Amino acid sequence: MALSATLLLGAAEPGAVELDVAGLRSAKGVVQVCLTRDPVNFPGCTDDKFAVKRKVPATQTRLSFGDLPTGAYAAALIHDENANNRLDTMLGIPREGFGFSRNPVIAFGPPKFAAARFTVAAGETIQRIQMKYLL
């Protein structure tokens, strides 16, 4: 019994993240979200089996994620206005909106994990993400 109490006391309390999405240009379609701890699979989360992925109506601008292990995370969002499950581009330039945690400056291509990284500790962490549109 004392051993199990010690193990419970040593376990880190889970954290929570609230993403506050700003600047959506319309309420059409969906917002796709990828929340990951894996720098290799950022921003797509394609091969990240531990990533938290969510698709919500574009009218929902607050997203909550609970019971997360503490540590470094990064979030990537796409405003999929036509709901075709991908970021549409023209000549390699996104035609739909996108955003990242910490709102890093975008030059050519998506930011690195380090530019979007934020820390989740016990309790709630809030990230305000400003959507960007290039076309």
Sequence and secondary structure as in RCSB ss.txt:
>XXXX:A:sequence
MALSATLLLGAAEPGAVELDVAGLRSAKGVVQVCLTRDPVNFPGCTDDKFAVKRKVPATQTRLSFGDLPTGAYAA
ALIHDENANNRLDTMLGIPREGFGFSRNPVIAFGPPKFAAARFTVAAGETIQRIQMKYLL
>XXXX:A:secstr
 HHHHHHHHHS   EEEEEEEE  S S SEEEEEEES GGGTTT TT TT EEEEEETT  EEEEEEE SEEEEE
EEEEETT SSS  EETTEESSEEEETT    SSS   HHHH EEE BEEEEEEEE B   
